[in-house]
Amino acid sequence: MSWTCPKCERELVKESQWHHCVKISLDTLFDGLDNELLLVFDKILSEVADWDSVIISTTKNCIVFVHHQTFLVIRPMKKVLDIKFYSENTLHDNLISKSALYSGKHENHCRISNIEQTTPQLFRYIKDSYNML
């Protein structure tokens, strides 16, 4: 069961959940960026949006995907999408640009700039993050 904030219209897991209460449209996050980044985002969105109980919302600088807890964050940057997901163990893959232990789980980042980089392995990592949380 989710709750929608009446001020920012962001869908949250529960009413008492803290959030940065600012109304941001998805289009605003992609303003002025290469269309390829929007294609990458659309491909990820089309895969993840159909998973059970996924809440998708925008913040002032990223798109957050929640299933009980946040399992995926996509931050549009000038030339790439910074994609953050979680894992139980360290991931050794050229796809990962940064990884750090945070609250008992590994926070992994990859930087994607084109549709060809949205590999089946990337989707497996995202799905594992979803299942983990």
PEZIUR-V87081 format. One record per backbone hydrogen bond with DSSP energy under -1.0 kcal/mol. NH is the residue of the N-H (numbers start at 0). CO is the residue of the C=O. E is the energy in kcal/mol with one decimal. If there is no record, write none. Layout:
<<NH | CO | E> <NH | CO | E>>
This chain:
<<2 | 11 | -3.0> <4 | 9 | -2.5> <8 | 4 | -1.8> <11 | 2 | -3.9> <16 | 13 | -1.4> <21 | 19 | -1.7> <28 | 24 | -1.1> <32 | 29 | -2.0> <36 | 33 | -1.3> <38 | 34 | -1.9> <39 | 35 | -2.2> <40 | 36 | -2.4> <41 | 37 | -2.8> <42 | 38 | -2.1> <43 | 39 | -2.1> <44 | 40 | -3.2> <45 | 41 | -2.6> <46 | 42 | -1.2> <47 | 43 | -2.6> <48 | 44 | -2.6> <50 | 47 | -1.8> <54 | 65 | -2.7> <56 | 63 | -2.2> <58 | 61 | -3.0> <62 | 73 | -2.7> <63 | 56 | -3.1> <64 | 71 | -2.8> <65 | 54 | -2.7> <66 | 68 | -2.7> <68 | 66 | -2.0> <70 | 64 | -2.4> <71 | 64 | -1.4> <72 | 83 | -2.3> <73 | 62 | -2.6> <74 | 81 | -2.9> <76 | 79 | -2.8> <80 | 111 | -2.8> <81 | 74 | -2.7> <82 | 109 | -3.1> <83 | 72 | -3.0> <84 | 107 | -2.1> <86 | 105 | -1.9> <95 | 92 | -1.3> <96 | 108 | -2.8> <97 | 108 | -1.4> <99 | 106 | -2.0> <101 | 104 | -3.5> <104 | 101 | -1.5> <105 | 86 | -3.0> <106 | 99 | -3.4> <107 | 84 | -3.2> <108 | 97 | -2.9> <109 | 82 | -1.9> <111 | 80 | -2.4> <116 | 113 | -1.6> <117 | 114 | -1.6> <118 | 116 | -1.9> <122 | 118 | -1.8> <123 | 119 | -2.0> <124 | 120 | -2.3> <125 | 121 | -2.3> <126 | 122 | -2.5> <127 | 123 | -2.6> <128 | 124 | -2.0> <129 | 125 | -2.3> <130 | 126 | -2.6> <131 | 127 | -2.1> <132 | 128 | -1.6>>
